[in-house]
Amino acid sequence: MAAVSLAVHGFVLGLFTRLRAQRQARQSAVERAVEELLSHPTATVSLKRLAERCGCSREHLSRVFAERTGLAPAAWLAQERLARALMLLRDTSLPVAAVAEQCGYGSAHTLARQVRAATGRAPRALRARG
């Protein structure tokens, strides 16, 4: 039974990998960069390096990203990171430092400052009130 499970898993993973590669081959360089940003909002990323890696300018990437999401990349990333942090603070018992790390913040202090600016409360107060 385990051998069958492994074979099915391998087949599905291979199929997924091929379909993903085909999809990426049809995308423009800037679309691949946008997908990378959308897929990994908590990753530390340099927009300039991402654009260079994908073969487009930072300005072009920013323009296409804003057309697709309605926000500049930095604003979108900040929004996504904060939303994830607020969810983790409200729904888990992870330490604030761990939430900060998982959401792409440099420190718990930076996260706390962003949470206070957005909610008017400290991270721990969000937990106390639920």
MDTraj code that builds the backbone (N, CA, C; nanometers):
import mdtraj as md
import numpy as np

residues = "MET ALA ALA VAL SER LEU ALA VAL HIS GLY PHE VAL LEU GLY LEU PHE THR ARG LEU ARG ALA GLN ARG GLN ALA ARG GLN SER ALA VAL GLU ARG ALA VAL GLU GLU LEU LEU SER HIS PRO THR ALA THR VAL SER LEU LYS ARG LEU ALA GLU ARG CYS GLY CYS SER ARG GLU HIS LEU SER ARG VAL PHE ALA GLU ARG THR GLY LEU ALA PRO ALA ALA TRP LEU ALA GLN GLU ARG LEU ALA ARG ALA LEU MET LEU LEU ARG ASP THR SER LEU PRO VAL ALA ALA VAL ALA GLU GLN CYS GLY TYR GLY SER ALA HIS THR LEU ALA ARG GLN VAL ARG ALA ALA THR GLY ARG ALA PRO ARG ALA LEU ARG ALA ARG GLY".split()
xyz = np.array([
    [0.0828, -0.1198, 0.0000],
    [0.0000, 0.0000, 0.0000],
    [0.0866, 0.1253, 0.0000],
    [0.1961, 0.1244, 0.0754],
    [0.2855, 0.2401, 0.0810],
    [0.3504, 0.2645, -0.0548],
    [0.3833, 0.1575, -0.1258],
    [0.4453, 0.1710, -0.2574],
    [0.3487, 0.2372, -0.3558],
    [0.2207, 0.2031, -0.3474],
    [0.1199, 0.2627, -0.4344],
    [0.1054, 0.4114, -0.4017],
    [0.1026, 0.4438, -0.2739],
    [0.0922, 0.5839, -0.2318],
    [0.2101, 0.6647, -0.2826],
    [0.3294, 0.6082, -0.2708],
    [0.4487, 0.6779, -0.3196],
    [0.4442, 0.6961, -0.4710],
    [0.3977, 0.5947, -0.5418],
    [0.3886, 0.6041, -0.6873],
    [0.2876, 0.7108, -0.7287],
    [0.1731, 0.7146, -0.6630],
    [0.0707, 0.8151, -0.6935],
    [0.1243, 0.9543, -0.6618],
    [0.1885, 0.9663, -0.5480],
    [0.2466, 1.0958, -0.5097],
    [0.3493, 1.1417, -0.6135],
    [0.4364, 1.0521, -0.6544],
    [0.5364, 1.0852, -0.7558],
    [0.4739, 1.1269, -0.8878],
    [0.3688, 1.0557, -0.9268],
    [0.2988, 1.0884, -1.0514],
    [0.2357, 1.2270, -1.0443],
    [0.1655, 1.2546, -0.9364],
    [0.0983, 1.3844, -0.9203],
    [0.2009, 1.4967, -0.9128],
    [0.3083, 1.4761, -0.8403],
    [0.4126, 1.5772, -0.8300],
    [0.4762, 1.6038, -0.9666],
    [0.5027, 1.4988, -1.0417],
    [0.5583, 1.5150, -1.1759],
    [0.4630, 1.5889, -1.2678],
    [0.3360, 1.5556, -1.2612],
    [0.2346, 1.6233, -1.3417],
    [0.2273, 1.7714, -1.3051],
    [0.2244, 1.7997, -1.1775],
    [0.2215, 1.9379, -1.1311],
    [0.3437, 2.0149, -1.1795],
    [0.4603, 1.9555, -1.1692],
    [0.5844, 2.0203, -1.2112],
    [0.5816, 2.0514, -1.3604],
    [0.5359, 1.9569, -1.4418],
    [0.5283, 1.9793, -1.5867],
    [0.4278, 2.0882, -1.6213],
    [0.3106, 2.0850, -1.5589],
    [0.2086, 2.1862, -1.5867],
    [0.2552, 2.3256, -1.5446],
    [0.3230, 2.3318, -1.4325],
    [0.3760, 2.4600, -1.3854],
    [0.4809, 2.5137, -1.4825],
    [0.5688, 2.4276, -1.5299],
    [0.6722, 2.4685, -1.6250],
    [0.6086, 2.5158, -1.7556],
    [0.5046, 2.4473, -1.8026],
    [0.4360, 2.4887, -1.9248],
    [0.3698, 2.6249, -1.9072],
    [0.3103, 2.6445, -1.7918],
    [0.2450, 2.7734, -1.7631],
    [0.3471, 2.8854, -1.7593],
    [0.4593, 2.8610, -1.6933],
    [0.5633, 2.9625, -1.6844],
    [0.6239, 2.9926, -1.8207],
    [0.6333, 2.8931, -1.9066],
    [0.6889, 2.9141, -2.0403],
    [0.5993, 3.0063, -2.1230],
    [0.4695, 3.0071, -2.0959],
    [0.3758, 3.0930, -2.1688],
    [0.3719, 3.2347, -2.1131],
    [0.4245, 3.2548, -1.9924],
    [0.4205, 3.3868, -1.9291],
    [0.5372, 3.4733, -1.9743],
    [0.5116, 3.6032, -1.9763],
    [0.6204, 3.6964, -2.0024],
    [0.7096, 3.7026, -1.8776],
    [0.8265, 3.7592, -1.8949],
    [0.9195, 3.7710, -1.7825],
    [0.8574, 3.8504, -1.6693],
    [0.7899, 3.9572, -1.7024],
    [0.7311, 4.0400, -1.5972],
    [0.6167, 3.9661, -1.5274],
    [0.5405, 3.8868, -1.6000],
    [0.4340, 3.8082, -1.5367],
    [0.4926, 3.7045, -1.4406],
    [0.6063, 3.6449, -1.4765],
    [0.6722, 3.5507, -1.3855],
    [0.7159, 3.6227, -1.2584],
    [0.7660, 3.7442, -1.2727],
    [0.8084, 3.8218, -1.1558],
    [0.6886, 3.8568, -1.0683],
    [0.5793, 3.8972, -1.1310],
    [0.4577, 3.9292, -1.0557],
    [0.4097, 3.8053, -0.9813],
    [0.4081, 3.6909, -1.0492],
    [0.3664, 3.5657, -0.9843],
    [0.4562, 3.5332, -0.8650],
    [0.5849, 3.5562, -0.8790],
    [0.6761, 3.5287, -0.7681],
    [0.6431, 3.6174, -0.6483],
    [0.6179, 3.7438, -0.6723],
    [0.5812, 3.8339, -0.5626],
    [0.4490, 3.7910, -0.4991],
    [0.3511, 3.7586, -0.5813],
    [0.2209, 3.7185, -0.5297],
    [0.2279, 3.5868, -0.4531],
    [0.3149, 3.4980, -0.4954],
    [0.3254, 3.3662, -0.4331],
    [0.4028, 3.3668, -0.3022],
    [0.4906, 3.4643, -0.2855],
    [0.5773, 3.4670, -0.1667],
    [0.5787, 3.6053, -0.1033],
    [0.4637, 3.6512, -0.0513],
    [0.4573, 3.7878, 0.0007],
    [0.5403, 3.8124, 0.1258],
    [0.5816, 3.7081, 0.1951],
    [0.6602, 3.7298, 0.3167],
    [0.8101, 3.7158, 0.2936],
    [0.8490, 3.6845, 0.1728],
    [0.9918, 3.6698, 0.1429],
    [1.0578, 3.8072, 0.1330],
    [1.1815, 3.8145, 0.1765],
    [1.2584, 3.9361, 0.1581],
    [1.2995, 3.9413, 0.0122],
    [1.2621, 4.0489, -0.0551],
    [1.2858, 4.0559, -0.1981],
    [1.3322, 4.1963, -0.2362],
    [1.4250, 4.2003, -0.3287],
    [1.4679, 4.3256, -0.3896],
    [1.3990, 4.3329, -0.5248],
    [1.3169, 4.4346, -0.5421],
    [1.2448, 4.4494, -0.6675],
    [1.3416, 4.4635, -0.7841],
    [1.4504, 4.5320, -0.7621],
    [1.5518, 4.5504, -0.8671],
    [1.6116, 4.4153, -0.9065],
    [1.6491, 4.3342, -0.8080],
    [1.7080, 4.2028, -0.8380],
    [1.6078, 4.1102, -0.9044],
    [1.4832, 4.1138, -0.8568],
    [1.3796, 4.0305, -0.9171],
    [1.3590, 4.0700, -1.0631],
    [1.3523, 4.1977, -1.0902],
    [1.3342, 4.2451, -1.2273],
    [1.4529, 4.2041, -1.3146],
    [1.5741, 4.2199, -1.2623],
    [1.6935, 4.1797, -1.3377],
    [1.6910, 4.0307, -1.3682],
    [1.6547, 3.9512, -1.2671],
    [1.6502, 3.8060, -1.2846],
    [1.5475, 3.7656, -1.3900],
    [1.4396, 3.8427, -1.4000],
    [1.3335, 3.8095, -1.4951],
    [1.3487, 3.8825, -1.6278],
    [1.4517, 3.9640, -1.6408],
    [1.4796, 4.0280, -1.7682],
    [1.3931, 4.1478, -1.8017],
    [1.3526, 4.2236, -1.7007],
    [1.2752, 4.3448, -1.7261],
    [1.3242, 4.4549, -1.6326],
    [1.2789, 4.5743, -1.6531],
    [1.3210, 4.6840, -1.5665],
    [1.2349, 4.6875, -1.4403],
    [1.2892, 4.7464, -1.3370],
    [1.2153, 4.7612, -1.2113],
    [1.0889, 4.8437, -1.2350],
    [1.0992, 4.9458, -1.3161],
    [0.9855, 5.0330, -1.3441],
    [0.8747, 4.9579, -1.4182],
    [0.9139, 4.8776, -1.5158],
    [0.8143, 4.7991, -1.5900],
    [0.7466, 4.6985, -1.4981],
    [0.8250, 4.6315, -1.4165],
    [0.7683, 4.5364, -1.3212],
    [0.6709, 4.6063, -1.2276],
    [0.7092, 4.7210, -1.1760],
    [0.6215, 4.7961, -1.0844],
    [0.4909, 4.8366, -1.1533],
    [0.5010, 4.8814, -1.2770],
    [0.3837, 4.9254, -1.3520],
    [0.2876, 4.8078, -1.3753],
    [0.3398, 4.6957, -1.4207],
    [0.2544, 4.5793, -1.4475],
    [0.1948, 4.5255, -1.3172],
    [0.2739, 4.5241, -1.2129],
    [0.2242, 4.4767, -1.0829],
    [0.1090, 4.5645, -1.0363],
    [0.1257, 4.6959, -1.0459],
    [0.0203, 4.7885, -1.0030],
    [-0.1058, 4.7727, -1.0884],
    [-0.0898, 4.7493, -1.2178],
    [-0.2060, 4.7264, -1.3044],
    [-0.2821, 4.6012, -1.2609],
    [-0.2077, 4.5006, -1.2206],
    [-0.2697, 4.3726, -1.1845],
    [-0.3319, 4.3742, -1.0453],
    [-0.2671, 4.4422, -0.9495],
    [-0.3136, 4.4364, -0.8106],
    [-0.3792, 4.5644, -0.7614],
    [-0.3567, 4.6753, -0.8319],
    [-0.4105, 4.8031, -0.7866],
    [-0.3190, 4.8762, -0.6894],
    [-0.2059, 4.8147, -0.6560],
    [-0.1113, 4.8745, -0.5613],
    [0.0306, 4.8595, -0.6138],
    [0.1159, 4.9495, -0.5708],
    [0.2585, 4.9350, -0.5991],
    [0.3092, 4.8117, -0.5249],
    [0.4144, 4.7489, -0.5734],
    [0.4645, 4.6276, -0.5076],
    [0.4917, 4.6441, -0.3580],
    [0.5583, 4.7523, -0.3194],
    [0.5903, 4.7712, -0.1775],
    [0.4641, 4.7838, -0.0926],
    [0.3650, 4.8573, -0.1418],
    [0.2395, 4.8731, -0.0679],
    [0.1648, 4.7407, -0.0580],
    [0.1625, 4.6652, -0.1678],
    [0.0941, 4.5359, -0.1660],
    [0.1613, 4.4403, -0.0691],
    [0.2954, 4.4350, -0.0748],
    [0.3684, 4.3457, 0.0150],
    [0.3446, 4.3837, 0.1605],
    [0.3469, 4.5129, 0.1905],
    [0.3226, 4.5576, 0.3285],
    [0.1826, 4.5175, 0.3744],
    [0.0849, 4.5331, 0.2868],
    [-0.0530, 4.4955, 0.3185],
    [-0.0660, 4.3454, 0.3438],
    [-0.0056, 4.2649, 0.2571],
    [-0.0135, 4.1198, 0.2716],
    [0.0575, 4.0719, 0.3973],
    [0.1743, 4.1279, 0.4257],
    [0.2488, 4.0895, 0.5460],
    [0.1711, 4.1239, 0.6710],
    [0.1127, 4.2426, 0.6742],
    [0.0365, 4.2833, 0.7910],
    [-0.0876, 4.1958, 0.8082],
    [-0.1565, 4.1661, 0.6998],
    [-0.2758, 4.0813, 0.7083],
    [-0.2404, 3.9436, 0.7639],
    [-0.1312, 3.8872, 0.7163],
    [-0.0881, 3.7562, 0.7669],
    [-0.0490, 3.7654, 0.9132],
    [0.0218, 3.8703, 0.9503],
    [0.0635, 3.8874, 1.0897],
    [-0.0580, 3.9008, 1.1810],
    [-0.1554, 3.9802, 1.1411],
    [-0.2753, 3.9968, 1.2236],
    [-0.3490, 3.8650, 1.2407],
    [-0.3567, 3.7865, 1.1324],
    [-0.4225, 3.6563, 1.1418],
    [-0.3472, 3.5650, 1.2388],
    [-0.2152, 3.5621, 1.2282],
    [-0.1365, 3.4765, 1.3173],
    [-0.1462, 3.5236, 1.4616],
    [-0.1468, 3.6524, 1.4828],
    [-0.1581, 3.7043, 1.6193],
    [-0.2933, 3.6698, 1.6804],
    [-0.3974, 3.6779, 1.6016],
    [-0.5324, 3.6505, 1.6533],
    [-0.5617, 3.5019, 1.6673],
    [-0.5046, 3.4199, 1.5763],
    [-0.5457, 3.2799, 1.5694],
    [-0.4445, 3.1790, 1.6210],
    [-0.3271, 3.2242, 1.6613],
    [-0.2271, 3.1307, 1.7116],
    [-0.1688, 3.1831, 1.8418],
    [-0.0895, 3.1005, 1.9035],
    [-0.0194, 3.1437, 2.0249],
    [0.1302, 3.1590, 1.9981],
    [0.1674, 3.1735, 1.8720],
    [0.3081, 3.1934, 1.8378],
    [0.3612, 3.3191, 1.9061],
    [0.4852, 3.3156, 1.9503],
    [0.5450, 3.4376, 2.0061],
    [0.5479, 3.5478, 1.8998],
    [0.5412, 3.6716, 1.9448],
    [0.5405, 3.7847, 1.8522],
    [0.6639, 3.7815, 1.7628],
    [0.7789, 3.7446, 1.8167],
    [0.9013, 3.7377, 1.7360],
    [0.8871, 3.6329, 1.6247],
    [0.8222, 3.5220, 1.6529],
    [0.8025, 3.4178, 1.5510],
    [0.7052, 3.4655, 1.4434],
    [0.6019, 3.5375, 1.4840],
    [0.5075, 3.5935, 1.3874],
    [0.5810, 3.6923, 1.2968],
    [0.6632, 3.7766, 1.3566],
    [0.7406, 3.8742, 1.2789],
    [0.8282, 3.8032, 1.1764],
    [0.8966, 3.6994, 1.2189],
    [0.9853, 3.6254, 1.1291],
    [0.9073, 3.5598, 1.0156],
    [0.7955, 3.4972, 1.0473],
    [0.7158, 3.4285, 0.9455],
    [0.6512, 3.5238, 0.8456],
    [0.6354, 3.6490, 0.8859],
    [0.5677, 3.7456, 0.7995],
    [0.6631, 3.8405, 0.7286],
    [0.7925, 3.8175, 0.7443],
    [0.8887, 3.8970, 0.6702],
    [0.9314, 4.0264, 0.7358],
    [0.9017, 4.0423, 0.8646],
    [0.9457, 4.1618, 0.9363],
    [1.0850, 4.1383, 0.9925],
    [1.1640, 4.2436, 0.9989],
    [1.3002, 4.2332, 1.0481],
    [1.3101, 4.2077, 1.1964],
    [1.2075, 4.2466, 1.2711],
    [1.2105, 4.2285, 1.4169],
    [1.0685, 4.2340, 1.4722],
    [1.0553, 4.1892, 1.5962],
    [0.9262, 4.1966, 1.6647],
    [0.8873, 4.3431, 1.6860],
    [0.9868, 4.4278, 1.7074],
    [0.9611, 4.5706, 1.7275],
    [0.8993, 4.6325, 1.6014],
    [0.9527, 4.5981, 1.4859],
    [0.8988, 4.6489, 1.3593],
    [0.7556, 4.6014, 1.3406],
    [0.7300, 4.4750, 1.3686],
    [0.5943, 4.4221, 1.3593],
    [0.5024, 4.4969, 1.4550],
    [0.5455, 4.5154, 1.5788],
    [0.4625, 4.5835, 1.6783],
    [0.4281, 4.7253, 1.6323],
    [0.5244, 4.7945, 1.5749],
    [0.5010, 4.9306, 1.5255],
    [0.3960, 4.9299, 1.4135],
    [0.4052, 4.8342, 1.3223],
    [0.3087, 4.8251, 1.2125],
    [0.1691, 4.7884, 1.2630],
    [0.1632, 4.6965, 1.3590],
    [0.0333, 4.6560, 1.4153],
    [-0.0315, 4.7742, 1.4866],
    [0.0464, 4.8480, 1.5657],
    [-0.0082, 4.9657, 1.6359],
    [-0.0587, 5.0704, 1.5370],
    [0.0159, 5.0925, 1.4307],
    [-0.0249, 5.1914, 1.3313],
    [-0.1566, 5.1508, 1.2641],
    [-0.1746, 5.0218, 1.2414],
    [-0.2934, 4.9731, 1.1708],
    [-0.4151, 4.9570, 1.2612],
    [-0.3917, 4.9153, 1.3861],
    [-0.5043, 4.8803, 1.4735],
    [-0.5184, 4.9695, 1.5954],
    [-0.4121, 5.0414, 1.6282],
    [-0.4141, 5.1213, 1.7507],
    [-0.3860, 5.0398, 1.8754],
    [-0.3523, 4.9144, 1.8580],
    [-0.3249, 4.8260, 1.9719],
    [-0.1929, 4.7524, 1.9528],
    [-0.1370, 4.7101, 2.0635],
    [-0.0151, 4.6301, 2.0609],
    [-0.0500, 4.4874, 2.0191],
    [0.0465, 4.4132, 1.9658],
    [0.0188, 4.2747, 1.9255],
    [-0.0422, 4.1900, 2.0370],
    [0.0076, 4.2028, 2.1567],
    [-0.0452, 4.1212, 2.2678],
    [-0.1893, 4.1583, 2.3010],
    [-0.2253, 4.2844, 2.2810],
    [-0.3639, 4.3267, 2.3069],
    [-0.4603, 4.2640, 2.2084],
    [-0.4145, 4.2363, 2.0892],
    [-0.5011, 4.1685, 1.9921],
    [-0.5351, 4.0285, 2.0398],
    [-0.4392, 3.9653, 2.1028],
    [-0.4636, 3.8312, 2.1559],
    [-0.5556, 3.8362, 2.2769],
    [-0.5346, 3.9311, 2.3631],
    [-0.6134, 3.9402, 2.4852],
    [-0.7609, 3.9639, 2.4535],
    [-0.7870, 4.0389, 2.3473],
    [-0.9247, 4.0708, 2.3115],
    [-0.9839, 3.9712, 2.2118],
    [-0.8924, 3.8994, 2.1383],
    [-0.9374, 3.8019, 2.0408],
    [-0.9976, 3.8563, 1.9214],
])
top = md.Topology()
chain = top.add_chain()
for i, resn in enumerate(residues, 1):
    res = top.add_residue(resn, chain, resSeq=i)
    for name in ("N", "CA", "C"):
        top.add_atom(name, md.element.get_by_symbol(name[0]), res)
traj = md.Trajectory(xyz[None], top)
